[in-house]
Amino acid sequence: QVQLVESGGGAVQPGGSLRLSCAASGSIASINVMGWYRQAPGKLRELVGTVTSDGTTYYADSVKGRFTISRDNGKNTVYLQMNSLRLEDTAVYLCSLRSVRGGSPSWGQGTQVTVSS
């Protein structure tokens, strides 16, 4: 079983920056994919970005060029650096982890990010 705990959410003005962290613990596969998703009220959960164990990243078009995902394998932690934040970035951001072999992903409880002027 894997446990994920997000932190770093908060309120920020448009154009500002925020850095989210997600610490994983438990039975973690050595080769895995960690990712960030977000869900705003009334909207579907949206993939923000993913990063593999070897550092390969993927970003949704909506955040490409503004957000950066990274990870520290020694700390079992994934980060999301968010720059040039927009009002539409407001959402609950959730961390996930899945084995590259497949199976159901694990999810954190989420951290709120609010962008407002």
C-alpha positions as semicolon CSV with decimal commas, in nm:
position;residue;x (nm);y (nm);z (nm)
1;Q;0,000;0,000;0,000
2;V;0,121;0,349;-0,090
3;Q;0,044;0,668;0,098
4;L;0,076;1,011;-0,061
5;V;0,065;1,344;0,121
6;E;0,053;1,675;-0,066
7;S;0,160;2,011;0,072
8;G;0,236;2,364;-0,045
9;G;-0,105;2,479;-0,159
10;G;-0,238;2,822;-0,082
11;A;-0,367;3,150;-0,221
12;V;-0,176;3,354;-0,476
13;Q;-0,237;3,645;-0,713
14;P;-0,241;3,601;-1,091
15;G;0,113;3,586;-1,223
16;G;0,243;3,451;-0,896
17;S;0,419;3,125;-0,818
18;L;0,362;2,828;-0,593
19;R;0,551;2,505;-0,531
20;L;0,368;2,186;-0,439
21;S;0,525;1,879;-0,282
22;C;0,403;1,521;-0,254
23;A;0,577;1,272;-0,029
24;A;0,518;0,901;-0,091
25;S;0,561;0,619;0,157
26;G;0,481;0,250;0,183
27;S;0,524;-0,022;-0,079
28;I;0,662;0,185;-0,367
29;A;0,766;0,014;-0,689
30;S;1,121;0,104;-0,788
31;I;1,011;0,193;-1,140
32;N;0,703;0,410;-1,134
33;V;0,528;0,716;-1,267
34;M;0,428;1,001;-1,039
35;G;0,195;1,272;-1,151
36;W;-0,008;1,576;-1,064
37;Y;-0,375;1,612;-1,142
38;R;-0,620;1,887;-1,063
39;Q;-0,994;1,918;-1,023
40;A;-1,191;2,240;-1,016
41;P;-1,553;2,261;-0,898
42;G;-1,790;2,127;-1,162
43;K;-1,509;2,005;-1,384
44;L;-1,351;1,670;-1,459
45;R;-1,022;1,571;-1,307
46;E;-0,745;1,688;-1,538
47;L;-0,393;1,559;-1,583
48;V;-0,137;1,832;-1,519
49;G;0,186;1,642;-1,568
50;T;0,380;1,323;-1,500
51;V;0,739;1,227;-1,434
52;T;0,893;0,880;-1,454
53;S;1,161;0,732;-1,230
54;D;1,428;0,832;-1,482
55;G;1,303;1,190;-1,505
56;T;1,103;1,184;-1,827
57;T;0,825;1,442;-1,808
58;Y;0,493;1,508;-1,975
59;Y;0,276;1,819;-1,948
60;A;-0,076;1,907;-2,040
61;D;-0,101;2,180;-2,303
62;S;-0,274;2,408;-2,054
63;V;0,032;2,427;-1,828
64;K;0,317;2,369;-2,072
65;G;0,584;2,635;-2,033
66;R;0,448;2,752;-1,697
67;F;0,466;2,446;-1,472
68;T;0,761;2,218;-1,403
69;I;0,734;1,872;-1,253
70;S;1,032;1,703;-1,089
71;R;1,110;1,430;-0,840
72;D;1,361;1,320;-0,580
73;N;1,375;0,942;-0,585
74;G;1,576;0,927;-0,263
75;K;1,302;1,115;-0,080
76;N;1,017;0,952;-0,275
77;T;0,888;1,301;-0,339
78;V;0,747;1,471;-0,647
79;Y;0,726;1,849;-0,690
80;L;0,521;2,083;-0,902
81;Q;0,663;2,431;-0,956
82;M;0,385;2,656;-1,080
83;N;0,473;2,991;-1,235
84;S;0,265;3,255;-1,412
85;L;-0,044;3,130;-1,236
86;R;-0,382;3,215;-1,385
87;L;-0,732;3,231;-1,241
88;E;-0,821;2,911;-1,425
89;D;-0,544;2,726;-1,241
90;T;-0,759;2,735;-0,927
91;A;-0,830;2,375;-0,825
92;V;-0,754;2,098;-0,582
93;Y;-0,424;1,950;-0,689
94;L;-0,375;1,578;-0,633
95;C;-0,065;1,363;-0,645
96;S;-0,063;1,011;-0,789
97;L;0,175;0,718;-0,819
98;R;0,153;0,402;-1,029
99;S;0,386;0,118;-1,113
100;V;0,515;0,114;-1,469
101;R;0,392;-0,248;-1,479
102;G;0,036;-0,124;-1,447
103;G;-0,226;-0,158;-1,179
104;S;-0,442;0,095;-1,000
105;P;-0,274;0,423;-0,906
106;S;-0,253;0,558;-0,553
107;W;-0,385;0,906;-0,474
108;G;-0,318;1,173;-0,219
109;Q;-0,595;1,374;-0,054
110;G;-0,512;1,690;-0,245
111;T;-0,408;2,045;-0,168
112;Q;-0,605;2,358;-0,258
113;V;-0,457;2,616;-0,492
114;T;-0,651;2,941;-0,526
115;V;-0,553;3,208;-0,776
116;S;-0,743;3,533;-0,733
117;S;-0,697;3,906;-0,758
